[in-house]
């Protein structure tokens, strides 16, 4: 299976990719964040994309998530490992730890988080928003790399780009949230619609501003932790990728089988054309 890697803040490339090629991909939804880097790593075919673009040019609210995921699909990716910086909402989830997310809560506003618009409707199952088998691979890779890992956690996806107020941070803690970030749930929704397995490796960079004994979140603080975390994340990925490449067929790969509710003859011709890559095996 070809493995997609989406790199978050601080992760803009991965050393060691052989037969490296840069591929620019066009999509019906506009341009992805950057060119995709394709090649082989640890014997597996990989496709790498920096979520914010090289140089960190794109705000979380401005990322073209649909183009990014569509591009992964177009390049034949069957599973995505998403690496993301996050803030901790729990005392026991310390900066420099990793969290393998199993649940999300969406607090974004106005993002387009579905491919199914403009005359077609689909409702995919999303009770398990990440692929459990892929998440287990990340947990194993973290342990093999000697990293401190929390094998479960709920990721609160805020809008950003501002950090939380203390009132918001304490509210999210009262809801039972574990970590907070600005990007991954939108990706997870679109990956599910595209029938791509998906899992998140979240790197804790700070305690969110709720913590009474830590300063307010600053970019300087996050960058310091990110620099240290990125090396560990790359080591973890190199251990996870060959395992993920052997991942068999899972539920995510047939997520649309009973999800498209619109009658085929009612779907506009252009929508069918734009989504043929995603719906073609179900709708002709």
N, C-alpha and C positions, 0 to 999 in steps of 0.2 A: 504494500500500500504506500502511495506517495504521501509524505508528511508535510503539512504546512506549519510554519512557525511564524507567529505574529509577535514581533518584538515591541515591548512597551518602552516607557521612559528609560533611557540609558542603554537599551539594547538595540543598536542600529545595524549590527552585523554579527556574523558568527565566523570565527576563524576555523580553518580546516576543511571548508567545503571544497571538494575536488571537482574538476571540470566545470568551474564556475561560469555561469552565463547570466547576463542581465537581460530580462525580458519585459518589455513594455506591453501592457495588455489593455485593449480597448473594451469597454463594456457599454451596454445600453443605459447604464446609470451614471456615466461620466467616468472621470479618471480615478484610479486608486491612489492611495497615499504616496506611492513611489513606484519605481520599477521593482519587479520581483527578481530575486536572486535564486537561480536554480542550480542544482548540482547533486553531488553525492556526499553523504556524511555518515561515517561509521557503517558503510555498506548499504545505506538506504537512500532513496531518492527524496530530496527535500526541496521545498519552495519557501523562501524567507521573504517577509515583508515587514519593514519598520512602520508601525502603526501611525506614528506622527510624522513620517517622512524623515529622511536623513537631515540632521541639523535641528530636528524637533521643531518643525515649522507649522504644524497643524494642531489646533486646539481640540480637546476631546469633543466639544460640541460641533466642530466643523469637519470632523473626519467623515469621509464618504464610505460609511460602513458597507453599504450595498455593493459598491464597486469593489471594495477590498475582498469581500467574501465571494462575489461572482467571479472575480479574477482567479481566486484559488480554485473554484470549481472548473473554470475554463482550462486551467493548467493540470487538471486531473487529480487534485488533492482529495484524499478520502478521509483524512483526519487532521485536525488542527490542534497544535499545542500553543496556547496563548500565554505569554509571559507579561505580567502586569505589576507595576508598583501599587502599593496600597497602604492605607493607614489602619492601625489597629484600634479596635473598640473594646478590646479585652486585655486585662492586666497580663494574662498568661501568654498572649501572642506578642512577643517582644520584637522590636526592631532587629533585623537580620534573620528572623525566622521566615519560613515559607509556609504558605497555606494552600492546600489543594482544595479548591472550592467545590462544594456539592450543591449549593443553593444560591439563588439570587433574589433580590428585591429591587424593583425598578422605581427610581425617583427622578428619572429624566423627564424633560419637557420638550415636545416638538420634534423629536428625532424620528426619522422614518426607519422603522425597525421591521419592515416586512417587504418582501418582493411582490406581494399580492395586492396590487392596487390597479386602478384604471379599468375595471371591468372583470376582475377575477378575484375570487375569495377562497382562502384556504385556512383551516384551523388545525395547526399541528399540535400534537400532544407535547406538553412541556413540564410535566410534573417532575421529571428528572432532567434538569436543563443542561447537565453535562453527561458525557458518556462514562458510566461507571468503570468499565474496563480500562478506558484511557486514563481516568483519574487514578486508578490503582497502579498503573504503570508509573505515573509521576511520583506517587508516594514511594514506591520501591526505588526509583532513581534517586530521590532525595536521600533516602536512608543509605543507599550504596555510596553516595557522594559525601556522606558524613554531615549532611545538613540537618538542622532542627526543622522538623516538618509537622504540621498539624493536618491530619488526614481528612478533616472535614471543616467546613466553615461557610457561613452565609455572607455573601458579598452584597453590600448595599451600593447600588449604582446611582450616585448622585449626578447632577448635571455638571457642575463646575462652570467655568474654570476656577472660580473662587473656592477656597477651602470652606469647611463647615463653620457655622457659628457654634458656640458652646451649647446653646439651646438645642440645635439640631443634633449635635454629637451625642448629647445626653438622651435625647429622644430616641435615636437609633439604638443606643445601648439598652434602653428600656424595652425596645421591641425584640431584643435578643439577637441583634446583628453582631457579627464578629469582626468584619473588616469593611473598609469603605474605599471605593475607587470611582473612576469616571468613564469607564469604557466597556467592560467585558460583557455586560448583559445584552447590549445591543448586538454584539458579535455572536453571542450564543444563540439568540433568537434567529438570526439570519443563517447561521450555520445549520441549524436544525431544518429550516425551510429548504436549504440547499442540499439536504441529506448528507451532510458532512459531520462525522464524529468530532466532538469538541471537548476540550478540558482546559482549565485555567491553573497555571502556576503563579500564585500571587506572592510577591516579595514584599515583606513588611519593611517599610522605611521609617515609620514614626508612629507614636501614639497620636491619635487624632486629638483635637484640642480639649477633650473632656478631662484629660489626665491632670490631676492637681499638682503633680511634682515635675511636670515637663513643660518646657516653653511652648508657645503657640507654634503651629507648623510653619516652617519656612522652607523656601526653595533650597537655600544653602544646606539645611539639615537633611533634606531629602536627597540632594545630590551626593552628599557625603556617604549616606547609607547605600545609595544606588551603586556608586562606584565599587563598593565592597561586595554588594550583592550580585552585580552583573557577572563577575567571574564565577561565582558559585552557580548562578543560573545556567551559564554556558556548560559547565561541567555536568549539571543535572540533565540538560537537554541531550548532551552527547551520550549519556547513559540511557535516556528514555527513548530516543529516536529509533534505534534498532529494534527495541521491544515493540514500539508502536507500529513499526512497519510490518510486523507479523500479526497485527490485530486482525481478527477475522471479521466477517460481516456482523454488524450489530444493529440494534433497533433504529438508530439514527439514519442508517442507510436506506430505510424504507419509510421515512417519516411522512411522506406525502401519499402513501398508498391509499389511505382512507380520509385524506384531509381536504382535498379539493372539492368544494361544494357547488361551484358554478357549472351549469350545463356546458359541455364543450362547444355546442353551436352558438352559445351566447357570449363566448369570449371573443373580444375584438381581435382581428387578424394581427395587428401590430403587437398586441400584448402576447399572443401566442408565439410570435416570432422572437420577441425580446426574451421570453422565458423558456424557449425551446430547450435550452441546455439544462434547465431545472425540471421542467414538467414533461419533456418530450416522451418519456417512457410511459406516461399515463394519458396524455392528451395529444392527439394527432390533428 
